[in-house]
Amino acid sequence: MSSSTGSGTVLIADFVNVDAAGKVNIIGGGIQFLGSDPESGLTAPFAVYVNIAVSIPMFDETSAAVEVVLVDTDGQPVSVPSPDGPNMMRFNQDVDFRHTVRPDVQQPPMGFPGTSNIVLNFPGGLPLPPGSSYEWVVMLDGSRLCSTTFFVPGAE
């Protein structure tokens, strides 16, 4: 699937979830400045919400590789420490954009956009050095689709 057939939205919020009906619940959305705790070295808790919509031209072109990666100001993937060593902040998944088939509900016509919601929750924050900018980048089949930038301020 070509990224020219897709559009995306990514935002940072205090809390995000997708309920059983597929509705997205966002609290405190649109964060650009992510606070941090100097004692723990962790940012404030946050969530990343990604919505991707694609046109589905043919039945055999309904899936795509989606990747969400955190990069620094040089565009390099960010790694954070973990018990097993550095952990790159990169999440990828093959997504099938077909609509859920239910026998009692009429299906939309071919070409009707398929969508996917992705939520990454960081309830404990992340160990990101203050005084730096970062960017969450969303890729669709290896092509950049959208991004959002944020800053982690430090004490002066």
N, C-alpha and C positions, 0 to 999 in steps of 0.2 A: 504494500500500500504506500503510496507516495505522500510525503508530508504536504504537498500542494493541495491535497484533498482534505486536509485536517486543520483544525484550529484548536487552540488551547488557552487555558487560564491557569495560573498558579498564584497562590497567595499564602501568606503566613498569618496565622491566627492564634488566639489563646486556646481555642478548643474547636475541633471539627469532628463530626461523625455523620455517617450515612445510615439512615434508618432502613427498616425492612422494606419500605415502599420505594426506596431509592432517593428519598428526599435528603438534601444536604442541610445539616444544621451547623451554622458557623457562629461562634461567639468571639468578639474582639478581632474581626478580620481586618486585614490590610496593614499588618505590622511592618514598619520600616526600621525601627530602632528596637533591638532586642536586648533588654537589660541583662546584667550578669551579676553574680555574687562573687566578690573578690576573695572571700574566704574559701569557698568550695571550688572556684574556678569554672563554674558552670553557668550557662545562660539560664534565663528564666524558662520555665516550661513553655512549649509551643507545639503547634501542629502545622504541617504543610498540606495544603489542599490543591489537587490537580484535577482539572476537568478537561477531557479531550473529546472533541466531536469530529467525526469523519463521515464523508459521504461513502456509501457502499455501492460502488458501481456494478459489481457482479458478485454472485454467491461465493466464488472461489477467492475473493479478495476481501475477506471480512476480519482478518487478524493482522496485528502489527506488533513489533517489539517496541515497548515503551520503557524509557530509562529516565530516572530522575537522579541528578547528581549535584552535589554541593561543590562549588568551585571557589577559589580565592580570586583576588583581583588580577592575578596573572592568568586566570582561566584554568588553573591546575586543580584537579580533584583534591578535596580536603580529606585528610585522614585524622582520625581521633584515636587516642589510646584505648586499648581494651586488654583484658587479661590474656588474650591470645596474641597480642601484638597490635600494631597499627591496623585500624579498620577504616577502609575507604568508605566515605559517605555516598554510596552509589546503590541505587535500587533499580532492578530491572524485572520486567514481567512481559510475557506474551499475552496480549489482550485480544479477545474475540469481541468485536463490536456488533455482532448480530443481536437483534432484539430477541427477548425471551419469547419463546413460542408457547402459546396457550390455546388449546383447541376452541375455547369459547370466546376468544377475542380476535377481532380482525387485525391482521398484520399491516404495518405501514407499507407503502409501495417501495420498490427497489429505488435506491437513491436517497431515501429518507435518512437523515443523519443517524449514525449509531454513536453512542456516547459511553464514556467510562469515567468513573470518579475514583481517584486514588487519594488515600489519606495516610500520611506518615505522622504518627504521634511521638513526641519526645517529652513525656511527662516529667522526666528528671532533667531536662535541658541537655545541652551538649557542651563539652569542654572546648569552647572556641576562644582564642585569645582576644581580649578586649582591644579596642582601638583599630579594628579591622572591618573591612566590608567583605561580604560574601554574596554569592548568587546561587539560587536554586535554578538549574537548567533542566528543561524537559525536552527529551529527544523522542522522535517518532521515526522508527526504522532508520536510525542513525543520523537523521537530520534534525537540527535545532528547531523546535516548535515554538517555545515561549520560555520566559524566565522572569524571576523577580529578585531584586537586590535588597539586602538589608545590612545594617551597620550594628556592631556590638560596641557601644561606648564604654570607655573605661574612666576611672577616677582621674582627675587632673591633679 
